[in-house]
Amino acid sequence: MRRREFVGMLGGLVLASSSRAGTAHDKLPRIGVLDAQAETDSVVQAGDVGFGERLNELGWVAGSNIHIEYRWGAGNIDRVRLFAKELIQLNPDVLVAITTPATAALQAETHTIPIVFAQVSDPVGSGFVNSLAHPGGNITGFINIEASLSGKWLELMHEIAPQVSRVGFLFNPQTAPYARYYLDAFRAAGSALTIEPVEASFHNAAELEAVTAKLGREGGAGLMVMPDTSTGIFIQTIISLADRYRLPAIYAFSAYATLGGLLSYGIDFTDTLRGAATYVDRILRGAKPNELPVQLPTKFELIINLKTAKTLGLSVSPHLLAIADKVIE
């Protein structure tokens, strides 16, 4: 089934083309959505559907009383910036930015059009808002994961793979300029658990394989896959490399364990997009972004893939099995 047919069926969305200039359709309130991730990603697709469904619940139906324009950057920063300019030229009533690169690209283009972000890690440190309680400008939205979760990820690594003494923190500096936000907390937690944190950065597929292979060769290593547009783009490759080099790996998003990752602890991407739709509704009804505080995640899921654990020769403790929200066998 084609992508747009899929979204239309599940969310009631009709993704209209910007070519309908001069028609009554152009008089509808317009939402521009910029996502730095790939349109073909199943997690992204589920989030888009959730966004549309929530808008429908709030009384907004694309093609009926709103017009929605989607753009996906597929991890290419230049493409994300180009699409940001394109969306601004459409003069939308509100913009939705999914991921930090998308938010940065839209912020560079406008300080007046309301922007609601989702999947952003450090909006204050990134310069998007003045504070969480008082955003102060034309931008507000939803944080995906707090830095303090770095400690939780390492605790989970220590419990599921106690032999691990070094953990590579995997990210792309180009798409995750906020990496320090997590790394500082990661290092502090590592010290307490006598686990050595290793900065495992990459820019492309070749570097990704090289840094993963290096960790695998050195032994006693694990992998922490940071929330990052690039790690999302390469997620299947990362899962495959972790399996090849026998690296226990922890993932930040719940969907990744279902794709074959060992263990994930984090948020449901779709819930965040539903929240963003709620803020879009409030803005379309007259609210200002600086009146809407940045929201922190409230729901986290622990998912364990027992099949992957068995492949890695790991024994999952009864404690982990008891606290897991989902166990994949």
ChimeraX attribute file (.defattr): number of C-alpha atoms within 10 A of each C-alpha:
attribute: neighborCount
match mode: 1-to-1
recipient: residues
	/A:1	5
	/A:2	6
	/A:3	10
	/A:4	12
	/A:5	13
	/A:6	14
	/A:7	20
	/A:8	16
	/A:9	11
	/A:10	13
	/A:11	21
	/A:12	19
	/A:13	27
	/A:14	20
	/A:15	16
	/A:16	15
	/A:17	11
	/A:18	13
	/A:19	8
	/A:20	10
	/A:21	10
	/A:22	8
	/A:23	9
	/A:24	8
	/A:25	18
	/A:26	16
	/A:27	12
	/A:28	17
	/A:29	17
	/A:30	21
	/A:31	23
	/A:32	22
	/A:33	24
	/A:34	27
	/A:35	29
	/A:36	28
	/A:37	26
	/A:38	20
	/A:39	17
	/A:40	12
	/A:41	14
	/A:42	11
	/A:43	19
	/A:44	20
	/A:45	18
	/A:46	18
	/A:47	19
	/A:48	23
	/A:49	22
	/A:50	23
	/A:51	22
	/A:52	26
	/A:53	23
	/A:54	22
	/A:55	25
	/A:56	16
	/A:57	12
	/A:58	13
	/A:59	11
	/A:60	20
	/A:61	20
	/A:62	24
	/A:63	16
	/A:64	11
	/A:65	13
	/A:66	21
	/A:67	25
	/A:68	22
	/A:69	19
	/A:70	17
	/A:71	20
	/A:72	20
	/A:73	22
	/A:74	19
	/A:75	23
	/A:76	17
	/A:77	16
	/A:78	11
	/A:79	15
	/A:80	25
	/A:81	21
	/A:82	14
	/A:83	23
	/A:84	28
	/A:85	15
	/A:86	14
	/A:87	21
	/A:88	17
	/A:89	10
	/A:90	14
	/A:91	14
	/A:92	19
	/A:93	18
	/A:94	23
	/A:95	26
	/A:96	27
	/A:97	27
	/A:98	26
	/A:99	24
	/A:100	26
	/A:101	27
	/A:102	30
	/A:103	29
	/A:104	19
	/A:105	22
	/A:106	25
	/A:107	20
	/A:108	11
	/A:109	16
	/A:110	14
	/A:111	12
	/A:112	11
	/A:113	19
	/A:114	24
	/A:115	31
	/A:116	27
	/A:117	31
	/A:118	28
	/A:119	26
	/A:120	25
	/A:121	24
	/A:122	23
	/A:123	25
	/A:124	13
	/A:125	14
	/A:126	16
	/A:127	11
	/A:128	23
	/A:129	22
	/A:130	17
	/A:131	15
	/A:132	20
	/A:133	14
	/A:134	15
	/A:135	21
	/A:136	18
	/A:137	18
	/A:138	20
	/A:139	29
	/A:140	32
	/A:141	32
	/A:142	24
	/A:143	21
	/A:144	23
	/A:145	22
	/A:146	16
	/A:147	17
	/A:148	14
	/A:149	17
	/A:150	24
	/A:151	19
	/A:152	14
	/A:153	22
	/A:154	24
	/A:155	18
	/A:156	17
	/A:157	23
	/A:158	18
	/A:159	15
	/A:160	22
	/A:161	23
	/A:162	13
	/A:163	15
	/A:164	20
	/A:165	18
	/A:166	19
	/A:167	26
	/A:168	22
	/A:169	22
	/A:170	24
	/A:171	25
	/A:172	20
	/A:173	15
	/A:174	18
	/A:175	21
	/A:176	22
	/A:177	16
	/A:178	18
	/A:179	23
	/A:180	14
	/A:181	18
	/A:182	21
	/A:183	18
	/A:184	15
	/A:185	16
	/A:186	26
	/A:187	20
	/A:188	15
	/A:189	22
	/A:190	22
	/A:191	11
	/A:192	12
	/A:193	14
	/A:194	13
	/A:195	24
	/A:196	18
	/A:197	24
	/A:198	20
	/A:199	15
	/A:200	21
	/A:201	19
	/A:202	20
	/A:203	13
	/A:204	11
	/A:205	12
	/A:206	9
	/A:207	14
	/A:208	21
	/A:209	15
	/A:210	13
	/A:211	16
	/A:212	24
	/A:213	17
	/A:214	13
	/A:215	22
	/A:216	20
	/A:217	12
	/A:218	9
	/A:219	15
	/A:220	17
	/A:221	26
	/A:222	30
	/A:223	26
	/A:224	25
	/A:225	23
	/A:226	23
	/A:227	23
	/A:228	27
	/A:229	28
	/A:230	26
	/A:231	23
	/A:232	23
	/A:233	17
	/A:234	15
	/A:235	19
	/A:236	15
	/A:237	15
	/A:238	22
	/A:239	22
	/A:240	14
	/A:241	17
	/A:242	23
	/A:243	19
	/A:244	13
	/A:245	18
	/A:246	21
	/A:247	27
	/A:248	27
	/A:249	25
	/A:250	26
	/A:251	25
	/A:252	26
	/A:253	25
	/A:254	24
	/A:255	21
	/A:256	22
	/A:257	26
	/A:258	16
	/A:259	12
	/A:260	20
	/A:261	28
	/A:262	29
	/A:263	30
	/A:264	27
	/A:265	24
	/A:266	22
	/A:267	21
	/A:268	19
	/A:269	20
	/A:270	18
	/A:271	18
	/A:272	26
	/A:273	28
	/A:274	21
	/A:275	22
	/A:276	27
	/A:277	26
	/A:278	17
	/A:279	25
	/A:280	23
	/A:281	18
	/A:282	15
	/A:283	19
	/A:284	16
	/A:285	9
	/A:286	8
	/A:287	14
	/A:288	18
	/A:289	25
	/A:290	19
	/A:291	15
	/A:292	20
	/A:293	18
	/A:294	23
	/A:295	17
	/A:296	15
	/A:297	16
	/A:298	9
	/A:299	10
	/A:300	16
	/A:301	18
	/A:302	22
	/A:303	27
	/A:304	28
	/A:305	21
	/A:306	21
	/A:307	16
	/A:308	21
	/A:309	21
	/A:310	13
	/A:311	11
	/A:312	18
	/A:313	12
	/A:314	17
	/A:315	12
	/A:316	16
	/A:317	11
	/A:318	9
	/A:319	9
	/A:320	16
	/A:321	15
	/A:322	10
	/A:323	12
	/A:324	16
	/A:325	14
	/A:326	16
	/A:327	18
	/A:328	14
	/A:329	10
